[in-house]
Amino acid sequence: MIIALVQIPLPGPKRAHSLVVAQSVEATKIFHNVKGLRRKYFLNSDEGGGGIYEFTTRADAEAWFNDGWADWMEGRFGVRPTLTLFDCPVVLDNEADEVRVDGRPVPPPWGLAKVE
């Protein structure tokens, strides 16, 4: 799995929650059918916005974040984003109470007892 971190430095105070929700829900139309995109988290902070993308493969991530991607984003937001791609071999999922290595569940090191 590949995690992409996109950061968009935006001037001024943190954007209003309602604005971010409205813009992000509308933007889901863009990302709904991106090949290999499993999840996208829309971010908002005092420093700007961005997203965390979970892709199945590096090839899928690189296909989305192609040579024209940063120009497209700059056209949308007026600033150039930064992009960092990370390999993500291990995932802790507390909601599912599991650990996954390379996408497959493994016995959790805490055993069968759930820690509250």
Buried (B, 14 or more C-beta within 10 A) or exposed (E): BBBBBBBBEBEEEEBEEEEBEEEBEEBEEEBEEBEBBEEBEBBBEEEBBBBBBBBBEBEBBBBBBEEEBBEEBEEEBEBEBEBEBEEBEEBEEEEEEEBBEEEEEEEBEEEEEEEE
